[in-house]
């Protein structure tokens, strides 16, 4: 094989498996720092993906990529907060992102458009992006991952690419995670979702106009996301065991449960269903390892939590942003790789587990709004420095974990490595 393939080299600083938000963010910010990055994705963008509602923690990585103005120019619907029908009295209540600062809004968006925008930005910043590329397996030398083998759709043969570090951002495909890590499913969050789309929907009144609606029922809950001026994403989530105990199909369950709603039923009173149903199940998990010799996980390949508060994309891009900064240091100082990635994994897991713990207890719909506020405070602010309602907003905005992800320091590792006997003898 020649030293180049279609105009780019076969040796890179970093290979990223997956061009979704986690992979594209990581790749774009590494390329922005001057590193050679190859992104391999098995699909062709734009491609469909659920997860249209975003939270404020997503905004910082987009600022770093220089995409906030483009998102605004594309007309993505601003999301200022949420409206919940949740708790023991089923009285609707709201939260506003502005209470948790510094971002007053995030967005609702069609993920096909958003994901393609982030991946295109990675290209602009200098990443080599190859779509329709399926990674077959990692290349190992002396126990270390040093690259990948991949196939291109429509072409014969297997190709190889090598790098100092391989990042698995392949989402729930978990290309490297399946080989090198064990997945731990979260028993309390083994759920199933069924969703579709409606046109000609009514909106919530006044300042709630672009809020996500979350409406709880006895055995599950609905989301309603106004992803643009005419279309709303509507989904129902329930326990996998609950869905399995009924003789109804998931589609039939969606219809019968929708009839029990209050606010959502009114929003859809004049609506037209405009797409077929889609489903997903048992998606809440964590891998027991986030990195190894020559590889590291980011985004859904590392962990994914129940979509109740729309944390998926924010957590993925925030982790991608943090990882880009860490890998930049590792490339400059390879001797710190293991310890630096240990710190990344710890920060990532701590933030993830805060969200998971909160969601698991939030599913108890017998409590009051005050209980949920206090729960958020005990998890994120045990010293009670803020009002409990502020801590709730910070948590559901994803902002409570930003300091962990973005304030990691490696100066001590670099200094220790520089003075160690193995380094000084050289």
C-alpha positions in Angstrom: 0.0 0.0 0.0 1.3 3.4 -0.8 2.1 5.9 1.9 -0.9 8.0 1.1 -4.6 7.2 0.5 -6.7 9.7 -1.5 -4.5 12.5 -0.4 -3.9 12.0 3.3 -1.3 10.1 5.3 -1.7 6.8 7.0 0.1 7.9 10.3 -1.6 10.4 12.6 -1.3 11.8 16.0 -4.8 10.6 16.8 -7.4 8.4 15.3 -11.0 9.0 16.3 -13.6 6.3 15.7 -16.9 8.0 15.2 -17.9 11.4 13.8 -20.8 12.1 16.1 -20.8 15.0 18.6 -18.2 13.4 20.9 -15.8 12.4 18.2 -16.2 15.5 16.0 -15.7 17.8 19.0 -12.6 15.9 20.1 -11.2 15.8 16.6 -11.9 19.4 15.8 -10.3 20.8 19.0 -7.3 18.6 18.5 -6.9 19.7 14.9 -7.3 23.3 16.1 -4.3 22.7 18.4 -2.3 21.7 15.3 -2.5 17.9 15.6 -3.1 15.4 12.7 -6.4 13.7 13.3 -8.2 11.0 11.3 -12.0 10.6 11.9 -13.6 7.3 10.7 -17.4 7.0 10.7 -19.4 4.1 9.3 -22.2 6.3 8.2 -22.6 9.2 5.7 -23.6 12.6 7.2 -26.2 14.0 7.7 -27.8 11.0 9.3 -30.7 10.6 11.6 -30.2 10.5 15.4 -32.5 11.0 18.3 -31.6 13.4 21.1 -32.9 16.8 19.8 -33.0 18.7 23.0 -29.7 20.2 24.4 -28.7 21.7 27.7 -26.4 24.7 28.5 -23.3 22.6 29.2 -23.2 22.0 25.5 -22.6 25.7 24.8 -19.0 25.9 26.0 -17.6 23.2 23.6 -19.5 24.9 20.8 -17.9 28.3 21.7 -14.5 26.6 21.5 -15.3 25.2 18.1 -16.7 28.6 16.9 -20.1 27.3 16.2 -22.5 29.3 18.3 -23.1 32.0 15.7 -23.8 29.3 13.0 -26.3 27.6 15.3 -28.1 30.9 15.7 -27.9 31.6 12.0 -29.4 28.2 11.2 -32.4 29.2 13.3 -32.2 26.4 15.8 -35.0 26.8 18.4 -33.7 28.4 21.6 -34.5 26.3 24.7 -34.7 28.5 27.9 -35.8 25.8 30.3 -38.3 23.1 31.0 -41.9 22.4 32.1 -42.6 19.4 34.2 -45.8 17.6 35.2 -44.0 15.6 37.8 -44.4 14.8 41.5 -47.0 13.8 43.9 -49.6 16.5 43.0 -49.1 16.5 39.2 -49.2 20.3 39.1 -47.0 21.7 36.3 -43.8 23.5 37.4 -41.0 25.2 35.5 -37.3 25.8 35.6 -35.2 28.3 33.8 -31.6 27.9 32.8 -30.9 31.5 33.5 -31.2 30.7 37.3 -28.1 28.6 37.1 -26.0 30.8 34.7 -23.9 31.6 32.8 -25.9 30.4 29.8 -29.6 31.4 29.6 -30.4 29.0 26.9 -29.4 26.0 24.8 -31.2 24.7 21.7 -33.6 22.2 20.3 -32.4 21.0 16.9 -32.7 18.2 14.4 -29.7 16.1 15.2 -28.9 15.4 11.5 -28.3 19.1 11.0 -26.4 19.6 14.2 -24.1 16.6 14.0 -23.2 17.4 10.4 -22.4 20.9 11.4 -20.0 19.8 14.1 -18.3 17.2 11.8 -18.0 19.8 9.0 -16.3 22.1 11.5 -13.8 19.4 12.4 -13.0 19.2 8.7 -12.6 23.0 8.5 -10.2 22.9 11.5 -8.0 20.4 9.7 -9.2 16.9 10.7 -9.2 14.2 8.0 -12.7 12.9 7.9 -13.6 9.6 6.1 -17.3 8.5 6.1 -18.6 5.1 5.1 -15.6 3.7 6.9 -16.2 0.7 9.2 -13.5 0.0 11.7 -12.9 -3.8 11.8 -10.5 -4.1 14.7 -7.6 -2.3 16.4 -4.0 -2.9 15.5 -1.9 -4.0 18.5 1.8 -4.1 19.0 3.3 -5.3 22.3 0.0 -5.0 24.0 -0.6 -1.4 22.9 -3.2 -0.1 20.4 -1.3 1.6 17.6 -4.0 2.0 15.0 -7.0 0.5 13.3 -8.0 -1.6 10.3 -11.1 -0.4 8.4 -13.1 -1.0 5.3 -14.6 1.6 2.9 -18.1 0.9 1.6 -18.1 -0.1 -2.0 -14.3 -0.9 -2.1 -12.6 -4.2 -1.6 -9.8 -4.8 0.9 -8.9 -3.7 4.4 -7.0 -0.5 5.0 -4.8 0.5 8.0 -4.2 3.7 9.8 -1.8 4.2 12.7 -1.6 6.8 15.4 -0.1 7.5 18.8 -3.6 7.3 20.4 -6.9 5.9 19.3 -10.1 7.4 20.7 -13.3 5.4 20.6 -16.2 7.8 20.0 -18.3 5.2 18.2 -21.4 5.7 20.5 -23.3 2.6 21.5 -21.4 0.6 18.9 -18.6 0.7 21.4 -16.0 -0.5 18.9 -13.0 -0.6 21.3 -15.0 -0.7 24.5 -16.5 -4.1 23.5 -13.0 -5.5 23.2 -11.2 -3.9 26.1 -13.9 -3.1 28.7 -16.9 -4.6 30.5 -20.2 -2.8 30.3 -22.2 -2.3 33.6 -25.9 -1.9 33.0 -27.8 0.3 35.5 -30.6 -1.9 36.7 -32.8 0.9 37.9 -32.6 2.6 34.5 -33.3 -0.4 32.2 -36.0 1.4 30.2 -37.6 1.3 26.8 -38.5 4.4 24.7 -40.9 4.7 21.7 -41.1 8.0 19.8 -42.4 9.7 16.7 -42.9 13.3 15.3 -46.0 15.5 15.0 -46.7 18.6 12.9 -49.2 21.4 13.6 -48.7 21.2 17.4 -49.7 23.8 19.9 -47.0 25.4 22.1 -46.8 26.0 25.8 -48.0 29.5 26.8 -45.9 32.6 27.4 -42.3 32.2 28.5 -42.7 28.4 28.3 -43.1 28.6 24.5 -39.9 26.7 23.7 -39.5 24.7 26.9 -39.1 20.9 26.7 -42.2 19.3 28.3 -41.7 16.3 30.5 -44.9 14.8 31.8 -44.9 11.9 34.2 -47.5 9.2 34.4 -48.0 6.2 36.7 -45.7 3.9 34.8 -43.6 6.2 32.7 -43.2 9.6 31.2 -43.4 11.6 27.9 -41.1 14.1 26.4 -42.3 16.8 23.9 -39.5 18.7 22.2 -40.4 21.6 19.8 -37.5 21.0 17.4 -38.6 23.7 15.0 -41.6 26.0 14.3 -43.7 23.2 12.9 -42.5 19.8 14.3 -42.5 18.3 17.8 -40.6 15.2 18.8 -42.8 13.1 21.2 -41.6 10.1 23.0 -42.7 7.7 25.8 -40.3 6.0 28.3 -41.2 3.2 30.6 -39.4 0.3 32.4 -38.5 -2.5 30.0 -40.2 -4.9 32.5 -43.4 -2.8 32.5 -43.5 -2.8 28.7 -42.8 -6.6 28.6 -45.7 -7.3 31.0 -48.4 -5.9 28.7 -49.9 -7.5 25.7 -49.7 -4.2 23.9 -47.0 -3.3 21.3 -44.8 -0.3 22.1 -46.8 1.7 19.5 -50.1 0.8 21.1 -48.6 1.6 24.5 -47.6 5.0 23.2 -51.2 5.8 22.1 -52.9 4.5 25.2 -50.5 6.3 27.6 -50.8 9.5 25.6 -54.5 9.6 26.2 -53.8 9.7 30.0 -51.7 12.9 29.7 -53.0 16.4 30.5 -50.7 19.1 29.1 -49.3 16.9 26.2 -52.7 15.8 25.1 -53.7 19.4 24.7 -50.6 20.3 22.7 -51.4 17.5 20.3 -55.1 18.1 20.0 -54.8 19.5 16.4 -51.5 17.8 15.5 -50.8 15.4 12.7 -48.4 12.5 13.1 -45.6 13.1 10.5 -43.3 10.1 10.9 -43.2 6.4 11.9 -42.3 5.1 15.3 -38.8 4.4 16.5 -37.7 2.5 19.6 -34.7 2.0 21.9 -34.2 0.0 25.0 -31.8 -0.7 27.9 -29.5 2.1 27.1 -28.2 3.3 30.6 -24.7 1.9 31.2 -21.1 2.6 32.2 -17.9 0.8 31.1 -15.6 -0.4 33.9 -12.6 1.1 32.0 -12.4 4.4 30.2 -8.9 3.9 28.8 -6.0 1.5 28.3 -2.6 1.3 26.6 -3.0 3.4 23.5 -6.8 3.9 23.6 -9.5 6.0 25.4 -13.3 6.3 25.4 -15.4 9.4 25.0 -19.2 10.0 24.7 -21.7 7.2 24.6 -18.9 4.6 24.0 -17.8 5.4 27.6 -21.2 5.8 29.3 -24.8 6.8 28.7 -27.5 7.8 31.2 -31.2 7.8 30.8 -32.4 10.7 28.6 -34.7 12.3 31.2 -32.8 15.6 31.3 -31.3 15.5 27.8 -27.7 15.2 29.1 -26.3 12.9 26.4 -25.0 15.4 23.8 -23.8 17.9 26.4 -21.9 15.2 28.3 -20.4 13.9 25.1 -19.2 17.2 23.8 -18.0 18.4 27.2 -16.0 15.2 27.6 -14.7 15.6 24.1 -13.5 19.1 24.8 -11.8 18.1 28.0 -10.2 15.1 26.3 -8.8 17.2 23.5 -7.0 19.3 26.0 -5.7 16.3 27.8 -4.5 14.5 24.6 -2.8 17.7 23.5 -0.7 17.4 26.7 -0.1 13.7 26.3 1.2 14.2 22.7 3.7 16.7 24.1 4.5 14.6 27.1 3.8 10.9 26.3 5.1 9.8 29.7 2.1 11.2 31.5 -0.5 9.3 29.4 -1.7 6.7 31.9 -1.9 9.1 34.9 -3.5 11.9 32.8 -6.1 9.6 31.4 -6.8 8.3 35.0 -7.7 11.8 36.0 -9.9 12.3 32.9 -11.7 9.0 33.7 -12.2 9.9 37.4 -13.6 13.3 36.5 -15.9 11.9 33.8 -17.1 9.1 36.0 -17.8 11.3 39.0 -19.9 13.7 36.9 -21.7 10.9 35.2 -22.5 9.2 38.5 -23.9 12.4 40.0 -26.3 12.6 37.1 -27.2 8.9 37.2 -27.8 9.0 41.0 -30.1 12.0 40.6 -32.1 10.6 37.7 -32.6 7.3 39.6 -34.1 9.1 42.6 -36.0 11.6 40.5 -37.9 8.7 39.0 -39.8 8.5 42.3 -42.7 10.6 41.2 -44.3 10.4 44.7 -42.1 13.4 45.9 -42.5 17.1 45.9 -40.7 19.7 43.8 -38.8 20.8 47.0 -37.6 17.2 47.5 -36.1 17.2 44.0 -34.4 20.5 44.6 -32.9 19.3 47.9 -31.8 16.1 46.2 -29.8 18.1 43.6 -28.3 20.2 46.4 -27.2 17.2 48.4 -25.5 15.6 45.4 -23.8 18.7 44.0 -23.6 21.3 46.8 -23.5 19.5 50.2 -22.2 22.7 51.8 -25.4 24.5 50.7 -23.6 27.4 49.1 -26.5 28.0 46.7 -30.2 27.9 47.0 -31.5 24.4 46.4 -33.5 25.6 43.3 -30.3 27.0 41.8 -28.5 23.7 42.4 -31.3 21.9 40.7 -30.9 24.1 37.6 -27.1 23.7 37.6 -27.4 20.0 37.7 -30.0 19.6 35.0 -28.1 22.2 32.9 -24.9 20.0 33.1 -23.0 23.0 34.6 -22.4 21.4 38.0 -19.8 19.1 36.5 -18.0 21.5 34.2 -15.4 22.5 36.7 -14.4 18.8 37.1 -14.0 18.3 33.4 -12.3 21.6 32.5 -10.1 22.3 35.5 -7.9 19.2 35.3 -4.3 20.1 35.9 -1.3 18.1 34.8 1.6 20.3 35.6 2.6 18.1 38.5 2.7 15.0 36.3 4.8 16.8 33.7 7.2 18.1 36.4 7.5 14.6 38.0 8.2 13.1 34.6 10.8 15.6 33.8 12.7 14.9 37.1 12.3 11.1 37.1 15.5 9.1 36.7 14.3 7.5 33.5 13.9 10.9 31.8 17.0 12.6 33.3 19.3 9.8 32.3 18.5 10.6 28.7 
